[in-house]
Amino acid sequence: MIFWNSLKFPIFNNPTSTVIITEKGELLSARIADDGQWRFPESDSIPEKFEIAIKYFEDEYFNYHLGVNPISFIRALKQNISMGEIVSGASTLTMQTIRLSRKGKSRTLSEKFIEIILAIRLEISKSKKSIIKLYASHAPFGGNVVGLDAASWRYYSRAPFQLSWGEITTLAVLPNAPSLIYPGRNQKLLLEKRNRLLDKLLEHKEIDSLTCLLAKIEPLPKRPSKLPQLTPHLLNRLIKEGKKGQICKV
């Protein structure tokens, strides 16, 4: 019973941006969330490209574990105990999702065990696709950009389903160190991480050699773009009508 009640849903209660899009998915206007973050409401779906890229970059065995990868965890546990601190996390995507929902918690061994328990609990209740969507909607992408949808519009001025392999892999590597590496900062390291991921996708035959080559040629975004503000009056009206923090289709 304690285990079953250890996780309350929804696990995220962060404020979200108010967003207006067309039926075709074009962004018309958006208002930043109350906490100063560009965080769009949770997405109903994510591109298959991003799902593939984030698994190979963060958690290659995501489809085969129940929230924790035992081999990686035992290896990391030995390293951490010998060092007396967290030097290797061995966090699965499910554990990272839990950590994002428990923002502000210190990185200690006891907290790591809590993450494992909650990750297993999350895996029991949610499908793998649901967990990936939760991660994609709440992962940090540098600065005040949170979530794949906001990152796609801020960095590429397009919806995530319209992104190329070069663009989607760039976004996939950002949550790994969002305060250190993001468009406009440490571009060389960002390029190296993106290209290593592309090579891994090629190695596992997720993309072909021509796609890999063309993706590596694509330039990185240099800085976040401003979001469109084409319908400010409609945006204000929708907020007054109680649709603050929602995605509104027109």
N, C-alpha and C positions, 0 to 999 in steps of 0.2 A: 504493500500500500504506500509506504514512504517513497519507494522508487517510482511508482506510478504517478504520484502527486508531486514529484520533484521538478516537473516542468509544466509551466502554465502557458496556455496558448491564447492569443498569438505571442510568440516569444519576443517580438519587437513592438515597441510602442512609440517610436520616434516620430516627430512631426514631419510631414512631407510637403513638397511643393505643390502648388495649385497649377495644373497644366491644361491647356486647351490644344487639342489636336483635331485634324480633319478626319473624315472617315477613311481617307487613304493613308493616314498615319503621319501627315505633315504637321510639324509643330508651329502653332500660331503665336502663343504667348505662354509665359510661365512666371510664377511668383515664388521667390525663394522661401524655404521653410522657415518656421519661427525661430529655429536655432541657428539660422545663418548658413545652412547647408543646402546645396542643390541636391536634393534627394527626391526623386520622383516616387510616386506610389508604387507598391510592389507590382511587378509585371506578371501578366498571365502566362507569358511564354518567353523563352530566350532563344536566340539563334543556335542551331545545331553546331555551327562553327565555334561559337564561344564555349559551348558545353564540351566539345572535343578538346579545345585548346586549354581550358582551365584544368581539366582532368590530367592531361599530360604534363602540365606545368606544376600543379600543386598536389595531385593525388591520383597517381596512375592506376591504383587499385581501388578506386572509389566504388566501382560497381560490385566489388567482391567482399567488402568488409561490412561489419555491423557497427560502424561509427569509429572504430579504432583499428589500426593496422598493427597486430601484435608483434610482428617481427621488427618493424620500424620503432615501435614503442619500447621494446626491451633493449634494443641497441641504444636508443636515446636515453633511457633510464640509467643505464650503466654509465654513460658519459656524464650525465647530470649529477649523479651521486658522487662520482670520482672528483668532479669539479666543485661540488657543493653549491651549484647554482644552475639555472636553466641556460644551457648552451646549445641544446638541440631539442626542438619541440616535437618533431615527428607528428605534427598535427595533420589529421585528415581534413578534408573540406567540411565534414560534419562538425568536427571539433572547432574549426575556425568559425563556423557559423554560430556555434554556441558562444565562443569567445566574443564575437561581435555583439551578441545580444546581452552579454554581461560586461559591457564597457566599463573601463576604469578598474577592473580587477587586476591585482598584481600577478606577475608571472612567477609563481612559486610551485613547488612540487605538489602541495596540497590542492592548489587551484587546478593544476593539471589533472589530478584525479577526479575532481568535481566535473571538469570538462568532459572527461571520458564517460562518466556515469550519465551525464546529461546528453551526450552525443548518442549513446546507445538508446536512451529513452526517445530521442528525436527520431532515430532510425526506425524504431518500432512503430511510431505514429505517422511518419511521413514517407512518401515514396522518394526514390533517389532524385527524380526530376524535380519534386517539390523542394528538396533540400538545396539542389543546385540553384533553383530560382530564388530561394531565400538568400543564399550567399550572394548571388549576382545583384540582388536588389539592395543589399546593405553593405557590401564591401567598399572600402575607401579607395578612391582612384586619384588621390593627390589634391592638395589644397582643400577647398570646401566642396569637392565633387564626390558624391556618394552614390553608388549604384551604377549598373551598366547603362541604363537608359540615359541618365543625366550625363555620364561620361561620354557616351556616343555623340550626344548633341553638343556638349561643350568642346570636345576635341576634334570632331569631324563634321559637325553641323548636319548630321544625318541620323536616322533611326538605326539601331544596331543591326536589324535585318538587312540593311543596305550596305554593310561594311564588307570590305575585301578581307582576304586572309591576312594580308600585311597589317591592316588596321585592327582586326579582331585580336590578333596575337599581341599587338602592342597593348591593347587594353587588358588582355589576360595576364600580363606580367606586372601590371601596375599595383594591384593590391598587396603584392609581396613585400614592398617597402615604399608605401605611398608618400611618406614624409621625406624620403631621400631621392627617389627617382620618379620623375613624372615629366610630361612635356614642358619644356622650358628649363629643366634642371637636370643635370647629369645626363645629357642626351647620348653621349657615347656609351655609357653603361646601359641605358635603356635600349639602344640599338643592339648591343651585344646580347642582352637577355632576349629580345624579340627574335633575333636571328638564331639563337640556340634553340628556342622553342620551335621555330620553323624547321630546323634541321631534325629535330626529334619527330615532328609530324611527318616529315619525309621518310625518316627511318622506319616509322611504323605504318607507312603507306596510307596515311590519311590524306596526303596531298602528293601530287607528282612533282618531278624535278623542275618542270617549266613553271608551275605555280609557285614553287619555293623560290626560284630565281627571281621571278617577277615581284613576289612579295618583298624580297630583300631590297629590291630597288626602290620601293615606295618610300617617300620621305616621311619622317616623323612629324607630328604636329608640334609647333614651337611653343604654343601657349593656348590656354582655353579661349574659346570664342564666346562672344556675348550671345545669349539666347534671343530668338526672335521675339519682338513685342509688337505684333501686328494688330492685335485686338485688345488694347488696354482697357477700354471701357467695358467690353464684354467680360473681361477677366474680373474687373471690380464688381460687376453686377452678379456674377456667379458666386463670388466670395460672399457678398451680402445675402445671397439666397441660400447660404449654408453649405456650399460646395467647396469650401476651403480645404486644401490638402487632397483634392481628388483629381482624377483625370476626366476631363469633360470633352466629349466628342461632339463636333458641330458639323 
